[in-house]
Amino acid sequence: IDGCQGYNKLPASIELAGCFAHARRKYTDILDSLPKNTNKKDSLAEKAIEMIGKLYAIEKQLTEKYEGKQFDEQALKDIHQTRQKYSKPICDDYFNWCRQNKNKTGGSLFKAMQYSLNEEKKLRVFLDHPICEIDNNRAERYIKPYVTGRKAWLFANSTRGAESSAMIFSLVITAKENKLKIFDYLVYLFGQLAVNRHDLDKIDLEPLMPWSDQLPDILRINK
C-alpha cells in the first residue's frame, strides 16, 4: 500500500505491507524537477534511488528464478532466506541513511525521507513474508482499467451494486493471475453455485476459488 492513512483504520489483524515504488517515486520526482544541467549523481535523491535499486535488483533475480514455477514451501523458504541475507542489510542502510540525512536538507527531499521513515515498518514487511512483493505495482496495473473505467461508468446505482462489481472484478483478476480461462471459470463457478443455491451458506467455497488445485484442468491455460 501507499501511505494513505485510511488503511490504518483496517482491523489490527491485517498486517499492512508498504510499497517501495511509492517511496522511490518521491525521489525520482525530485530529480525530474532539477534543471537539466544539474549533476544529479551527487544528489541525495540519486543516492536513495541507488539504494532502493539494489533491492529491486535482488527481486528481479528472484522473479527470473521462479518465473513460471509454483511457489511451493521450498521456494518461499529460499525467497525468505535471500531477502534476509541480501535485502535486509540494504534496508537497514537505507533507513539509517534517511535518519542521518533528513535534517540536513528540507523541502521535497526531507518529505521523501520522512515518508520512508513513517512507513518503515510497512516497507520492511516483505523481508519477513516471502509471499509479499516489494511493491504493489502489479495490483495497481490490474485495477487501472477499472479506475479509469469509472469515469465512463460514472457510478453504481446502489451500494450493493458497487460491492457486487468489486467482487466480480476481484474474481476476474485473481483468475487471470492464476492462469485460468476467465470466461470458462466464471461459467463453471456460477454453475456450481447454482446447483447449491439453496445451501450456499453451508458449502465449502475453497475448492471453487481461482487458486484451488481442485478446479478442472480444462479451466487452465496451457502454455
C-alpha positions in Angstrom: 0.0 0.0 0.0 0.9 3.7 -0.2 1.0 6.0 2.9 -2.7 6.7 2.9 -3.8 7.0 6.5 -7.2 5.4 5.7 -5.6 1.9 5.6 -4.7 2.3 9.3 -8.4 2.0 10.1 -8.4 -1.6 9.0 -8.6 -4.3 11.7 -5.5 -4.8 13.7 -5.4 -8.5 12.5 -4.5 -7.2 9.0 -0.8 -6.6 8.5 -0.1 -3.8 6.0 2.8 -4.1 3.6 4.4 -0.9 2.2 5.2 -0.1 -1.4 8.8 0.8 -2.3 7.7 2.1 -5.6 5.9 4.9 -3.9 8.9 5.6 -1.7 11.2 5.6 -4.8 8.9 7.8 -6.8 9.3 10.7 -4.4 13.0 10.8 -5.2 12.5 10.4 -9.0 10.1 13.3 -8.9 12.8 15.4 -7.2 15.4 14.5 -9.9 12.8 15.2 -12.7 12.3 18.7 -11.3 16.0 19.6 -11.3 17.4 21.8 -14.1 18.9 19.8 -17.0 22.4 20.9 -16.4 22.4 19.7 -12.7 24.8 17.0 -11.7 22.3 14.5 -10.4 24.9 11.9 -9.5 25.9 14.0 -6.5 22.4 14.5 -5.1 20.9 12.7 -2.1 17.9 11.8 -4.2 20.1 9.8 -6.6 21.8 8.1 -3.6 18.4 7.0 -2.3 17.4 5.7 -5.7 20.6 3.8 -5.9 20.0 2.0 -2.6 16.4 1.2 -3.5 17.6 0.0 -6.9 19.7 -2.6 -5.2 16.6 -4.1 -3.5 14.9 -4.2 -6.9 17.9 -6.0 -8.4 17.5 -8.8 -5.9 13.8 -9.0 -6.5 14.4 -9.2 -10.3 16.8 -12.2 -9.7 14.1 -13.9 -7.6 11.4 -13.3 -10.2 13.6 -14.7 -13.0 14.5 -17.7 -10.9 10.9 -18.7 -10.2 9.1 -17.3 -13.3 6.5 -19.9 -14.4 7.1 -22.1 -11.4 5.0 -22.9 -8.4 5.7 -21.1 -5.2 6.0 -24.2 -3.0 7.3 -24.3 0.5 10.9 -24.6 -0.6 10.6 -21.7 -3.0 9.2 -19.4 -0.3 11.9 -20.5 2.1 14.6 -19.6 -0.5 13.0 -16.2 -1.1 12.9 -15.5 2.6 16.5 -16.5 3.1 17.7 -14.5 0.2 15.9 -11.4 1.4 17.2 -11.8 4.9 20.7 -12.3 3.7 20.9 -9.6 1.0 17.9 -7.3 1.2 17.7 -6.7 4.9 21.2 -5.2 5.2 20.3 -2.8 2.3 17.1 -1.8 4.1 19.0 -1.2 7.3 21.4 1.0 5.5 18.7 2.9 3.7 16.6 3.7 6.7 19.7 4.6 8.8 20.7 6.9 5.9 17.3 8.6 6.0 17.6 9.2 9.7 21.1 10.6 9.3 20.3 12.9 6.4 16.7 14.1 6.7 17.6 17.0 9.0 20.5 18.1 6.7 18.0 19.0 4.0 14.5 20.4 3.6 11.6 20.7 1.2 10.7 17.7 -1.0 13.8 15.8 -0.1 13.1 16.0 3.6 9.5 14.8 2.9 10.7 11.9 0.8 13.0 10.7 3.6 10.3 11.3 6.2 7.8 9.3 4.2 10.1 6.3 4.2 10.7 6.6 7.9 7.0 6.9 8.6 6.3 3.8 6.5 9.4 1.9 7.6 7.6 -0.9 9.5 5.3 -1.5 6.5 8.1 -1.2 4.0 10.0 -4.0 5.8 7.1 -6.4 5.8 8.3 -8.1 2.5 11.5 -9.1 4.2 9.7 -11.5 6.6 6.8 -12.6 4.3 8.1 -14.2 1.1 4.7 -14.2 -0.4 4.7 -10.4 -0.3 6.1 -8.3 -3.2 8.3 -5.3 -2.7 5.7 -3.0 -4.2 2.1 -3.0 -5.3 2.8 -2.2 -8.9 1.2 -5.4 -10.2 -2.0 -4.8 -8.2 -2.2 -1.2 -9.5 -1.7 -2.4 -13.1 -4.6 -4.8 -12.7 -7.0 -2.3 -11.2 -6.1 0.5 -13.6 -8.8 -0.4 -16.2 -11.5 -0.2 -13.5 -10.2 3.0 -12.1 -10.2 4.7 -15.5 -13.4 2.9 -16.4 -15.2 4.7 -13.5 -15.0 7.9 -15.4 -17.2 6.3 -18.1 -19.4 4.3 -15.8 -19.9 7.3 -13.5 -21.4 5.4 -10.6 -23.1 2.3 -9.3 -26.9 2.5 -8.8 -26.5 1.2 -5.2 -24.1 0.2 -2.6 -24.9 -3.4 -3.1 -24.3 -3.0 -6.8 -20.8 -1.5 -6.1 -20.0 -4.3 -3.8 -21.1 -6.9 -6.4 -19.0 -5.2 -9.0 -15.9 -5.2 -6.7 -16.3 -8.9 -6.1 -16.6 -9.7 -9.8 -13.6 -7.6 -10.6 -11.6 -9.4 -7.9 -12.6 -12.8 -9.2 -11.6 -11.9 -12.7 -8.2 -10.5 -11.8 -7.5 -13.4 -9.4 -8.5 -15.9 -12.1 -6.2 -14.2 -14.5 -3.3 -14.2 -12.0 -3.9 -18.0 -11.5 -3.7 -18.6 -15.3 -7.4 -19.6 -15.7 -9.6 -19.1 -18.7 -11.6 -16.3 -17.2 -14.9 -16.8 -19.0 -14.9 -20.6 -18.6 -14.0 -20.2 -15.0 -16.9 -17.8 -14.3 -19.3 -20.1 -16.1 -18.1 -23.1 -14.0 -18.2 -21.1 -10.8 -21.7 -19.8 -11.3 -22.9 -23.2 -12.4 -21.6 -24.8 -9.2 -23.2 -22.1 -7.1 -26.5 -22.5 -8.9 -26.5 -26.2 -8.1 -26.0 -25.5 -4.4 -28.1 -22.2 -4.4 -30.3 -23.4 -1.5 -27.3 -24.2 0.7 -24.7 -21.5 -0.2 -24.1 -20.8 3.5 -23.2 -24.4 4.1 -21.0 -25.4 1.1 -17.2 -25.1 1.2 -16.2 -22.4 -1.3 -12.4 -23.1 -1.1 -12.4 -25.7 -3.9 -14.1 -23.1 -6.2 -11.5 -20.4 -5.6 -9.3 -19.4 -8.5 -6.2 -20.7 -6.7 -7.7 -24.1 -5.9 -5.9 -27.2 -7.2 -9.3 -28.9 -7.3 -10.5 -26.9 -10.3 -10.9 -28.9 -13.6 -7.8 -28.8 -15.8 -10.0 -27.6 -18.7 -10.2 -24.3 -17.0 -6.5 -23.7 -17.0 -4.5 -22.0 -19.7 -2.0 -24.5 -21.2 1.3 -22.8 -22.2 
